Amino acid sequence: MQLEKLIHVVSRLSPARQQEVMDFAAFLEHRYGEKKQTALAGWTDHEFQSMSVEQAMRGIEDEPELYSETDVQEHWR
């Protein structure tokens, strides 16, 4: 079926039926479409952990210091 004919047929349907066509097209794309290789697939555990820590700590250097060493009441030995 040609794309123009499909568009013409779908455009005559109600909005609810058009949504059904969209949902079905998404299902077909998910089931039969090309599977994309994720960028993380080739990462080592160390690379992924480093990236995770970097993201978690992002912006922390801009936060004000809440405590100083004088606030410490017990020191680890």
N, C-alpha and C positions, 0 to 999 in steps of 0.2 A: 504494500500500500504506500502510496506517495504521501509525503508530509503535508502537502497542501490539502489533499483530500481528507486526511485525518483532522487537520485543523478545522476544516469546514464542517465536518461531522460533529466534532466536539463542541464547536462554537454554538451549535443549535441546541445543545443540551442545557438543562437547568444548572445553576451554580453547584448544587449538591452533587449532581451526576458528573460535572466537570471535575469536582474534587475526587470522586471515585476513580476517574480515569487517571488523574495525577497520582493518586495513591497506588494504583495498579502499575503505572509506569515506574514509580519509585521501587516497588517490589521487584519488578522485572530487572531493573538496573542493578539492584542489590544482589539478586540471585544469579544473573547471567553476565553482568558487567565485568569489566576487567578489574581484577583485584589489584589495588595499589599497594606497593611495598612501603611500609612505614619507615620513616627515617630512623627510628629507634631500633629497628631490627638488627642493625649491625653494631650497636653499641655494646661495649663491655660493661660488666657490673660496676667497675671502678669509674668509668666515664659517666654512667647514669647517676651514680651516687654523688659524684662531684657536681654535676649539673643540678641535682636536687638540692644540695647544700647551698650552692650559689643562689638559686632562686629563693630559698627560704630566708637567706640572710640579706637579700637584696634590699638596699635602702636603710639598713640598720645603722650605718655610719652617720646618717643624718639625724638620728634620734638623740635626744639629750641624755646625758648620764644621770641616772636616778640615784645611784649610790656611789660612795667613794670608799677607799680602804679604811677610813676612820669609822665607817658604819659597820664594819665586820666585827662581830663579837667573838667568834671562834675561828681559829685558823686550822686548816687541814694539816695533819702531820704525817 
